[in-house]
Amino acid sequence: MSKVMVRAWAIARAAVVKFGGKVREYLAAALRQAWSEQKAVNVIQVHEWTNARGMKIILRATHVTMDTYKDDWGIKYSKPCNEVVIHDLTVGNKVIRGCVLRDLYNGQSVLNAGEQIMDGKKIKMIIILPADIEAAVWGRYDEIENANKARRVEMAKKESAELQRKIAHGYDVKSGSYAWGDC
């Protein structure tokens, strides 16, 4: 709550500098804007578990469903997206940032951190991902991806049926037009 109020006051003060007037005149609109910004921030999920070797593992990740960006003129745009951003992965004392991917290894979901140096040795770091943590982090992501895949399959079926209907009525696929009679 205090972060929202601090942000609202900052927005209101910036409006006073830009448009003139008093801070109180802009505070209500600034508070609405600060709350909307707070809601738009994706929450970082933190998950901890211990692997088979007894090492403590901490995963910090966010599921992003809306991508917001500004163009060269400062206009904000938003577009839907579906991705899981892994902020960092801590294995024992080692913090890994960068390319950590969810992968399948021997039919099991794992986190693949590539080659890392642990205890002076270069090893390929693959961490088995517990099912409950995978569901918590990637559950909604997988639902959206499966729905998109089903929608694409349905669209491909409809397009194929439409093409077959056109061909039955004289459509020529090579020329992209209907061929009648002596063509």
N, C-alpha and C positions, 0 to 999 in steps of 0.2 A: 504494500500500500504506500509506503513512504517513497519508494522509487517512482511510483506513478505520480505522486504529488510533486516531487522534485522535478521530474520531467515536464509536468504541466506548467509549473512556474517558469521553467526555462523557455518553453514554447511561448508562453504569454509575454515574457520579457523580450523575446526576439520579435514578436508581433508589434510591441510598442516601439521598438527601434525602427522597424520597417514601415509601420503605418501611423505611428503617433498615438496619442491618447494615454489611458491609464491601464495598468496591469489588470485591475479588476474587471475591466470591460472585456478582456480576452480570456479570462480564466476559465469560464464554463466551456467554451469551445476547445481551449487547450487541454482541459481535463478529458473531454471526450476523445480528442486525438491521442493523448497519452494512454488512455485505456485501450484504444484500438491497436496502438503499437505494442502494448504489453500482451494483448491476446494473440497478435501475429507472430510473436517470438516463439520459436519452436523450443520445446522443453528438452533439455539434455537428460537422457536416462542414464543412470549409473547402476551397473550390475556387478556384483562381486561373487566369486565362487573359488573353490580350491580344486586344483586338478589332481590326477592320480598320483603325481609325484609330491604332492603336498604344497605346491606353490600357489600363492594367492594371486588371482587374476582379477583385474578390474577393467571393465569395458564401459566407455562413455560414448554413447551414440545418440543420434537424433533422426527421427523420421520426418522428412521434409515433403510436404504435399503442395506447397505453393512457392513458386520462384518469383521474387520481386527484384526488379532491376530498374536503373535509370538510364535513359538515353543521353546523347550529347547535349540536349537542351534542358535536361533536368526533369523531364516528364517520367513519372513512375509507371511502370507496367508490371502486371502480374500475370503469370501463366501457371496452369496446373502442372505439377511434376510428381514423380513418385521415386524417391531415393532414400536410402539410409546412409547417413554420413557418420562414419566412425571418427570421432575426435581424437581419441587415443586409446591405447591398450597397454595396461601395465601388467607385466609378468614378473613376479618377484620384485626386484628393485629396478628393472628395466622398463622405461616408458617408450613405447613405440608410437610414433606419429607418422602419418603418411599413408602409404599403400597397404592397408589391411583389408582383406576381402573375405566375404563369406564364400565358401567353396564346398564341394562334395569330395570326400576322400574315403574310399572303400565303402561308399553308400551312406556315409555319416556326415552330418553338417559340421564343418570346421571353420576356424578363422585362420587364414593363411597370411602370415606376416612376411613371407619371403625369407631370405637369408639374413640372419642376425648373429651378432657376436655375443655369446653368453659364457661367462667364466673363462674368457680368453680363447674360446673355440667358436668357429664359424659353423652355425647349424641352420638347417631349414626349419623354421618355426611354424608348426601346425598345431593348433590348439583345438581340442574337441569342444564343441559348443553344446552345452546342456539344452535339452528340449524346451524347458520352461523359459530360459533366457532367449532362445531363438524365437519362441512364440511371442514373448514380450517385445522384442526389438523388431523382428521382421514379420510378425503376424499380419498387421494391417497392410504392410507392403505387399506380401504374398497375395492377400485377398484382392487388392487392386490390380496386381499383375495378372492374376487368373481371370478376373472379370474382363480386362482388356484383351487377353488372349481369346477368350470365348467370343467377345464381340468381333474380333478380327476374323475368326473362323466363320462366324455367321455371315459377315459381310462378303467373304470369299465365296461362300456357298451361293449367296444371292447374285453376285456378279457372274458366277459360272452359269447359273440357271438363266440369267438374262442373256448371256452370250449364246447359249444353246438355243434359246427362243429366237434370237436374231438370225442365227445360222439357218434354222428351220424355215425362216421367212425370206431367205435369199441373201443374207448378209455375207460379204466376202471379207474374210479376216485379213488377207494380204493387202488389199486396197483400202480397207477401212470404210467401205461403202456397200450399198446394196447393188448387186449385179442383176440386171434384168435382161432376159432374152438373149440376144446375140453378142454379148460382150466377150 
